[in-house]
Amino acid sequence: MSQKPLEAIQTHFSKVSDPRVDRTKDHKLIDIMTIAICAVICGAENWVDIELFGKSKLHWLSTFLELPNGIPSHDTFGRVFSKIDAQQFQLAFWEWVCAVNDIITGQIINIDGKCLRGSDDQKLGKRAIYMVSAWATENEIVLGQRKVDEKSNEITAIPELLKILAISGCIVTIDAMGTQTNIAKTIVDGQADYVLSVKENQGHLFEDISVLFAVDQAQNFKYASLDYHKTVSKGHGRIEVRECWSTSRPEYLNLIRGVHNWAGLRSIAMVICTRIIDGMETKYVRFYISSLVSDAQRILQVVRKHWAIENELHWVLDVALNEDHSRVRKDQAPENLAVLRHIALNLLKQEKTAKGGIHAKQLQAAWKEDYLLKVLATGN
């Protein structure tokens, strides 16, 4: 058995400042964080669960933790994580991710926000917090996260998150909320490319791009010099046809009002998704701006992979880790617990020997200490 199963995590998270005064430090901060990480990997959802995990695994934990006064109480876990500086905790998370993962150059990084629905407190007038996360599609890991300020929105949180990420050489995708000139500039300044969704929230941009494509579409693209790609997928009684038209031609781009305000903009694209289920047909039309040179096949691939953050991160957090039902809400505890879930998810995703989904891996980690060690080893 490894005597340091969480060596890398402990190295990076030991940089987090202890918020307690000396006379109240009955337990080492790194022990508290380590127990919490192990517990969340095994399915713990709150501070009571974490205390119970610690007590049930006391002998095993004592093989690599000091535990001078045994296992902390659930009140201690809750109090400490409510006071730990969330930005410090998130920075330690990012440094750990970069240290133990070979981030694949050129991969797609999805940026999107998620509401922690159970973190609201109506009695105190506290709204549910919103976290913006970055998901690396090839590595299948969370790269980082930022809380959206209560009096703001994703527009301010996304640049802050992008600035701490190592995005050089990657392609960043963001939904329409993040289609802002300053965000595009931040991505380009980070030596990355972008594919950004355009909806009605960008008035002139949406209007101009939709009109440009509508003119060619009215003539069935007969005279258009556009790059085109089509995919067809079938399964479970459903047929999905995806078509993409893109262009980098100056005669198109120069007709967009304010085009020069968008750093690095080199192409525009239209994607039409036709879905047929039991003979019923529905169509969705979406528009995009990109810093990539026009390549309909590549842009369509990037657009499809944007949904990985919904399917592989947000859905898993809700279904396997039960995030939306968490009632942790005091001070900085909700966002710190969100980081604990991200740590657990990254470790469970990287462990490839066990069959089954994330919940099945959590059960195996809880039942078998040898398997839990395997999961922890992916973080070193």
FENBELDA-V950590 format. One record per residue. RES is the residue in one letter. PSI is psi in degrees with one decimal (* if undefined). OMEGA is omega as a letter, one per 20 degrees, with the letter a starting at -180 (999 if undefined). BURIAL is b if it has 24 or more other C-alpha atoms within 12 Angstrom, else e. Layout:
# FENBELDA-V950590
[[RES:PSI:OMEGA:BURIAL] [RES:PSI:OMEGA:BURIAL]]
This chain:
# FENBELDA-V950590
[[M:130.6:r:e] [S:135.3:r:e] [Q:-9.5:r:e] [K:65.1:a:e] [P:-17.9:a:b] [L:36.0:a:b] [E:-48.0:a:b] [A:-42.8:r:b] [I:-45.0:a:b] [Q:-34.9:r:b] [T:-45.9:a:e] [H:-38.5:a:b] [F:-11.2:r:b] [S:-12.2:r:b] [K:-13.3:r:e] [V:132.0:a:b] [S:139.6:r:e] [D:119.6:a:b] [P:-5.5:a:e] [R:155.4:r:e] [V:154.9:a:e] [D:-38.6:a:e] [R:-12.5:a:e] [T:8.6:a:e] [K:74.6:r:e] [D:-20.8:a:e] [H:143.8:r:b] [K:139.1:a:b] [L:-41.3:a:b] [I:-31.0:r:b] [D:-42.5:r:b] [I:-45.7:a:b] [M:-39.2:a:b] [T:-44.5:r:b] [I:-42.3:a:b] [A:-43.1:r:b] [I:-48.6:r:b] [C:-40.8:a:b] [A:-43.1:a:b] [V:-37.1:r:b] [I:-38.1:a:b] [C:5.5:r:b] [G:3.0:r:b] [A:138.7:a:b] [E:-11.1:a:b] [N:-178.9:a:b] [W:-33.9:r:b] [V:-44.9:r:b] [D:-41.6:a:b] [I:-40.7:r:b] [E:-44.5:a:b] [L:-40.4:r:b] [F:-49.1:a:b] [G:-44.1:a:b] [K:-37.1:a:e] [S:-22.2:a:e] [K:23.6:a:b] [L:-47.0:a:b] [H:-44.5:a:e] [W:-45.3:a:b] [L:-34.0:a:b] [S:-10.0:r:e] [T:-18.0:r:e] [F:0.2:r:e] [L:152.2:a:b] [E:-44.0:r:b] [L:59.8:a:b] [P:-27.5:r:e] [N:34.9:r:e] [G:-150.9:a:e] [I:131.1:r:b] [P:156.4:r:b] [S:165.1:r:b] [H:-31.6:r:b] [D:-38.4:r:e] [T:-45.9:r:b] [F:-48.6:a:b] [G:-43.5:a:b] [R:-44.3:a:b] [V:-47.3:a:b] [F:-18.8:r:b] [S:-20.6:a:b] [K:-19.1:r:b] [I:133.7:r:b] [D:115.4:a:b] [A:-38.2:a:b] [Q:-36.9:r:b] [Q:-43.8:a:b] [F:-41.6:r:b] [Q:-36.4:r:b] [L:-41.1:r:b] [A:-38.5:r:b] [F:-48.8:a:b] [W:-42.7:r:b] [E:-39.0:r:b] [W:-45.7:r:b] [V:-45.6:a:b] [C:-33.5:a:b] [A:-33.9:a:e] [V:-2.1:r:b] [N:136.4:r:b] [D:94.4:a:e] [I:120.7:a:b] [I:122.3:r:e] [T:139.4:r:e] [G:-0.3:a:e] [Q:170.5:a:b] [I:130.8:r:b] [I:117.4:r:b] [N:134.5:r:b] [I:127.1:r:b] [D:159.0:a:b] [G:156.9:r:b] [K:133.6:r:b] [C:132.2:r:b] [L:89.3:a:b] [R:-31.0:a:b] [G:0.6:a:b] [S:0.3:r:b] [D:156.2:r:b] [D:96.1:a:e] [Q:-33.0:a:e] [K:-35.6:a:e] [L:1.9:a:e] [G:27.6:a:e] [K:124.1:r:e] [R:156.2:r:b] [A:140.4:a:b] [I:156.5:a:b] [Y:127.8:a:b] [M:131.1:r:b] [V:128.0:a:b] [S:157.3:r:b] [A:127.7:a:b] [W:123.5:r:b] [A:113.5:a:b] [T:-36.1:a:b] [E:-44.4:r:b] [N:-23.0:a:b] [E:53.4:r:b] [I:156.0:r:b] [V:126.9:r:b] [L:-31.4:a:b] [G:173.8:a:b] [Q:156.9:r:b] [R:140.2:r:b] [K:138.8:r:b] [V:127.5:a:b] [D:141.2:a:e] [E:-29.8:a:e] [K:16.8:a:e] [S:-155.2:r:e] [N:-171.6:a:e] [E:-25.9:a:b] [I:-35.1:a:b] [T:-29.9:a:b] [A:-34.2:a:b] [I:-47.6:r:b] [P:-37.7:r:b] [E:-40.9:r:b] [L:-44.3:a:b] [L:-35.8:a:b] [K:-25.3:r:b] [I:-11.9:a:b] [L:151.0:r:b] [A:88.3:a:b] [I:1.9:a:b] [S:129.3:r:b] [G:-2.6:a:e] [C:171.6:r:b] [I:120.1:a:b] [V:130.6:r:b] [T:137.9:r:b] [I:144.3:r:b] [D:177.5:a:b] [A:-30.2:r:b] [M:-33.6:a:b] [G:7.9:r:b] [T:83.8:a:b] [Q:147.7:a:b] [T:-38.0:a:b] [N:-31.4:r:e] [I:-42.2:r:b] [A:-41.5:r:b] [K:-39.9:r:b] [T:-40.3:r:b] [I:-47.4:a:b] [V:-40.6:r:b] [D:-28.5:r:e] [G:11.4:r:b] [Q:38.5:r:b] [A:169.9:r:b] [D:166.6:r:b] [Y:152.7:r:b] [V:110.1:a:b] [L:133.1:r:b] [S:142.1:r:b] [V:121.0:r:b] [K:-171.7:a:b] [E:-16.4:r:e] [N:-18.1:r:e] [Q:83.7:a:b] [G:-70.9:a:e] [H:-40.5:a:e] [L:-48.6:r:b] [F:-45.0:a:b] [E:-45.5:a:e] [D:-44.1:a:b] [I:-43.2:a:b] [S:-37.8:r:b] [V:-42.4:r:e] [L:-45.8:a:b] [F:-31.9:a:b] [A:-35.8:r:e] [V:-46.7:r:e] [D:-37.0:a:e] [Q:-35.0:r:e] [A:-25.8:r:e] [Q:20.1:r:e] [N:32.1:r:e] [F:22.5:a:e] [K:-39.1:a:e] [Y:8.0:a:e] [A:142.0:r:e] [S:67.7:a:e] [L:146.6:r:b] [D:141.6:a:b] [Y:141.2:r:b] [H:146.2:a:b] [K:138.9:r:b] [T:148.8:r:e] [V:127.2:r:e] [S:141.3:a:e] [K:147.5:r:e] [G:145.8:r:e] [H:39.8:r:e] [G:17.4:a:e] [R:140.3:r:e] [I:129.8:r:e] [E:123.7:r:b] [V:123.6:r:b] [R:128.8:r:b] [E:139.8:a:b] [C:132.3:r:b] [W:132.7:r:b] [S:159.8:r:b] [T:148.4:r:b] [S:10.4:a:b] [R:130.0:a:e] [P:-33.6:a:e] [E:-20.6:r:e] [Y:-52.7:a:b] [L:-36.8:a:b] [N:-12.0:r:e] [L:-3.9:r:e] [I:122.1:r:b] [R:130.8:r:e] [G:20.9:a:e] [V:-32.1:a:b] [H:-8.4:r:e] [N:-13.7:a:e] [W:104.4:a:b] [A:128.3:r:b] [G:5.6:a:b] [L:122.5:a:b] [R:-12.1:r:b] [S:158.9:r:b] [I:155.9:a:b] [A:151.9:r:b] [M:132.0:r:b] [V:127.4:r:b] [I:121.8:r:b] [C:120.5:r:b] [T:121.3:a:b] [R:129.2:r:b] [I:116.8:r:e] [I:119.7:a:e] [D:41.7:r:e] [G:-8.3:r:e] [M:126.7:a:e] [E:132.5:r:e] [T:147.0:a:e] [K:141.3:r:e] [Y:131.6:r:e] [V:127.9:a:b] [R:149.1:a:b] [F:151.4:a:b] [Y:151.0:r:b] [I:150.2:a:b] [S:152.1:r:b] [S:-2.7:r:b] [L:148.3:r:b] [V:145.5:a:b] [S:121.0:r:b] [D:95.3:a:b] [A:-38.7:a:b] [Q:-45.6:a:b] [R:-45.3:a:b] [I:-40.8:r:b] [L:-38.7:r:b] [Q:-44.1:a:b] [V:-43.7:a:b] [V:-43.5:r:b] [R:-37.7:a:b] [K:-13.3:r:b] [H:-31.6:a:b] [W:-4.9:r:b] [A:-33.5:a:b] [I:-30.5:r:b] [E:-46.1:a:b] [N:-36.0:a:e] [E:-15.0:r:b] [L:-67.5:a:b] [H:-43.9:a:b] [W:-41.7:a:e] [V:-40.7:r:b] [L:-38.6:a:b] [D:-43.5:a:b] [V:-47.2:a:e] [A:-40.3:a:b] [L:1.0:r:b] [N:38.6:a:b] [E:-41.9:a:b] [D:-19.8:a:b] [H:-0.4:r:e] [S:130.9:r:b] [R:13.6:r:b] [V:125.9:a:b] [R:-5.2:a:b] [K:128.5:r:b] [D:-122.8:a:b] [Q:6.0:a:b] [A:-42.0:a:b] [P:-43.5:a:b] [E:-30.9:r:b] [N:-37.3:r:b] [L:-34.1:r:b] [A:-39.4:r:b] [V:-40.5:r:b] [L:-40.3:r:b] [R:-40.0:r:b] [H:-39.7:r:b] [I:-49.2:a:b] [A:-43.5:a:b] [L:-43.7:r:b] [N:-46.1:a:b] [L:-43.7:a:b] [L:-36.8:r:b] [K:-37.4:a:b] [Q:-17.9:r:b] [E:115.3:a:b] [K:-2.9:a:e] [T:-29.2:a:e] [A:145.4:r:e] [K:159.5:r:e] [G:173.3:a:e] [G:-169.2:a:e] [I:-43.4:a:b] [H:-40.0:r:b] [A:-38.5:r:e] [K:-37.9:r:b] [Q:-44.1:r:b] [L:-43.9:r:b] [Q:-38.7:r:b] [A:-37.8:r:b] [A:-35.3:a:b] [W:-35.1:a:e] [K:113.9:a:e] [E:-31.2:r:b] [D:-39.8:r:e] [Y:-37.4:r:b] [L:-38.9:r:b] [L:-37.0:r:b] [K:-43.4:r:b] [V:-46.3:a:b] [L:-33.0:a:b] [A:-24.3:r:b] [T:-13.6:a:b] [G:10.2:r:b] [N:*:999:b]]
